[in-house]
Amino acid sequence: MTISPDQILLWQWGPLHINATLAYTWLVMLLLTGGSWLITRRLRTGPDISRWQNLLEVLVTGLKDQIRDVSRQDPGQYLPFVGTLFIFIATANLLSLVPGYMPPTGSLSTTTALALCVLTAVPLYGVLHRGPIGYLRRYVQPTPLMLPFNLIGELSRTVALAVRLYGNIMSGTVIVGILISLTPFLFPIVMQLLGLLTGMIQAYIFAVLAMVYIASASSAQKGEP
């Protein structure tokens, strides 16, 4: 049974190859880029906006509210990064309804890349808001002896982000595959719908946790870790 899109090789020429993970990731990126261009090319104000623009405004407003609730800061500075994480993961998981499609989030390489983006964004936002010295000081609080433990904690939560998303998406794919082989009608449909719900929840959790880590590093209040 194929449980990861990494195992599906679509094209190879010498050492170069393209597997399903890359192909489906490019597909999601293409859909998001094309959809964004189509929706935003004719933006309007007033009551006569299109349904797609209305949906986009609801999504952006909801993301802003969530970011504001988590960070207690202006959401505009975090919206591009955190919003992109959520929309990419949610779209990648939503497309699992399409026959033959395997979500790239079911690949450990994809979830690791997303977690590394968060790992990079945390110190960048932290330095931007607190300055290099102010940000680095948090690693030696309350005592310099905590430096190795704080560094390990920073890395371990990044690993946890990647493994949590990968494990939930991959396990859903495996369960659906088993049920299809046993009962090829009702149960796979139910499990696929539950898997879709899980995928949306995981997209939300990933984005919220990323925002929590960034907000913790960006907090400029004196004495906060």
C-alpha positions in Angstrom: 0.0 0.0 0.0 1.3 3.5 -0.9 1.0 5.6 2.2 3.2 8.6 1.1 3.3 10.6 -2.2 7.1 10.4 -1.9 6.8 6.7 -3.1 5.1 7.6 -6.4 7.8 8.5 -9.0 6.3 10.4 -11.9 9.4 11.3 -13.9 13.1 10.5 -13.7 16.2 11.5 -15.8 19.4 10.4 -14.2 19.7 11.8 -10.7 16.8 14.1 -11.3 13.3 12.9 -10.5 9.8 14.3 -9.8 7.6 12.4 -7.4 4.0 12.9 -6.5 4.8 15.1 -3.5 6.5 17.7 -5.8 3.8 17.5 -8.5 0.9 17.9 -6.0 2.7 20.7 -4.2 3.1 22.5 -7.5 -0.5 21.8 -8.3 -1.7 23.4 -5.0 0.6 26.4 -5.6 -0.7 26.8 -9.1 -4.3 26.7 -8.0 -3.7 29.2 -5.2 -1.8 31.6 -7.4 -4.3 31.4 -10.2 -7.3 31.6 -7.9 -5.8 34.6 -6.1 -5.2 36.4 -9.4 -8.7 35.7 -10.7 -10.4 36.9 -7.5 -8.3 40.0 -7.0 -8.0 41.3 -10.5 -11.4 43.0 -10.3 -11.8 43.9 -6.7 -14.8 46.1 -5.9 -16.2 48.1 -3.0 -19.9 48.3 -2.0 -22.7 45.7 -1.9 -22.2 44.3 -5.5 -19.0 42.4 -4.9 -18.6 38.9 -6.3 -19.2 35.7 -4.2 -15.5 34.8 -4.5 -14.4 38.2 -3.3 -16.9 38.0 -0.4 -15.5 34.5 0.5 -11.9 35.9 0.3 -12.8 38.8 2.6 -14.5 36.5 5.1 -11.4 34.3 5.1 -9.0 37.2 5.5 -11.1 38.8 8.3 -11.3 35.5 10.1 -7.5 35.0 9.9 -6.9 38.5 11.2 -9.3 37.9 14.1 -7.6 34.7 15.0 -4.1 36.2 14.8 -5.2 39.2 16.9 -6.7 36.9 19.6 -3.5 34.8 19.8 -0.8 37.5 19.5 -2.6 40.5 21.1 -0.8 42.5 18.4 -1.6 44.1 15.1 -2.4 41.1 12.8 -1.3 42.8 9.6 2.4 42.0 10.1 1.7 38.3 10.6 -1.1 37.7 8.1 1.0 37.0 5.0 3.0 34.3 6.6 0.5 32.6 8.9 -2.3 33.0 6.4 -0.2 31.4 3.7 0.5 28.5 6.0 -3.1 27.9 6.8 -4.4 28.3 3.2 -1.8 26.1 1.7 -2.3 23.3 4.2 -6.1 23.6 4.1 -6.2 23.5 0.3 -3.7 20.6 0.1 -5.9 18.6 2.4 -9.2 19.7 0.8 -8.1 18.4 -2.6 -8.0 14.9 -1.1 -11.6 14.6 -2.3 -10.3 14.4 -5.8 -9.8 10.8 -6.9 -6.2 9.9 -7.4 -4.9 12.9 -5.5 -2.6 12.4 -2.5 -2.1 15.5 -0.2 1.6 16.6 -0.1 1.1 17.1 3.6 1.1 13.3 3.9 4.8 13.5 3.1 7.3 14.0 5.9 9.5 16.1 3.6 6.6 18.6 3.0 5.7 18.9 6.7 9.4 19.3 7.6 9.8 22.1 5.1 6.7 23.9 6.5 8.0 23.5 10.1 11.4 24.8 9.0 9.7 27.9 7.6 8.2 28.4 11.1 11.6 27.8 12.7 13.1 30.5 10.4 10.2 33.0 10.9 10.3 32.8 14.7 13.8 34.4 15.2 13.2 36.8 12.3 10.0 38.2 13.8 11.7 38.1 17.2 14.7 40.1 16.1 12.4 42.5 14.3 10.4 43.3 17.4 12.9 42.9 20.2 16.2 43.5 18.5 19.0 41.0 18.3 20.1 41.3 21.9 16.6 41.4 23.3 15.7 38.3 21.4 18.8 36.3 22.2 18.4 37.2 25.9 15.3 35.0 26.1 17.5 31.9 25.6 19.5 32.6 28.8 16.5 33.3 31.0 16.1 32.8 33.9 19.7 31.7 34.0 22.5 31.1 31.4 22.4 27.4 32.4 19.0 27.2 30.5 20.6 28.0 27.1 21.0 24.3 25.9 17.5 23.4 27.2 15.9 26.4 25.5 17.6 25.6 22.2 16.5 22.0 22.5 13.0 23.2 23.1 13.1 25.4 20.1 14.1 22.5 17.9 11.8 19.9 19.5 8.7 21.9 18.9 9.6 22.3 15.3 10.0 18.6 15.0 6.6 18.2 16.7 4.9 20.5 14.2 6.2 18.4 11.3 5.5 15.0 12.8 2.0 16.0 14.1 0.8 17.2 10.7 2.4 14.3 8.8 1.1 11.6 11.2 -2.5 12.8 11.1 -2.7 13.1 7.3 -0.8 9.9 6.6 -2.8 7.9 9.1 -6.1 9.1 7.5 -4.8 7.9 4.1 -3.9 4.5 5.5 -7.2 4.0 7.2 -9.2 4.9 4.1 -7.0 2.5 2.0 -7.7 -0.3 4.4 -11.4 0.3 4.5 -11.6 0.5 0.7 -10.0 -3.0 0.5 -12.5 -4.4 3.1 -15.8 -2.5 2.4 -15.5 -0.6 -0.8 -18.7 1.5 -0.4 -20.1 3.3 2.6 -17.3 3.3 5.2 -14.6 4.7 3.0 -16.8 7.7 2.2 -17.5 8.4 5.9 -13.8 8.0 6.7 -12.8 10.3 3.9 -15.2 13.0 5.2 -13.7 12.5 8.7 -10.3 12.7 7.2 -11.2 16.0 5.4 -12.4 17.4 8.7 -9.2 16.3 10.4 -7.2 18.0 7.6 -8.9 21.3 8.1 -8.4 21.0 11.9 -4.7 20.2 11.4 -4.3 23.3 9.1 -5.9 25.4 11.8 -3.7 23.9 14.6 -0.5 24.3 12.5 -1.2 28.0 11.8 -2.2 28.7 15.4 0.9 27.0 16.9 3.1 28.9 14.4 1.4 32.1 15.5 1.9 31.2 19.2 5.6 30.6 18.7 6.1 33.8 16.7 4.1 35.9 19.2 6.2 34.5 22.1 9.4 35.4 20.3 8.1 38.8 19.2 6.7 39.9 22.6 8.4 43.1 23.6 7.1 43.3 27.1 9.8 43.6 29.6 10.5 40.4 31.5 8.5 38.2 29.2 10.4 35.0 28.1 
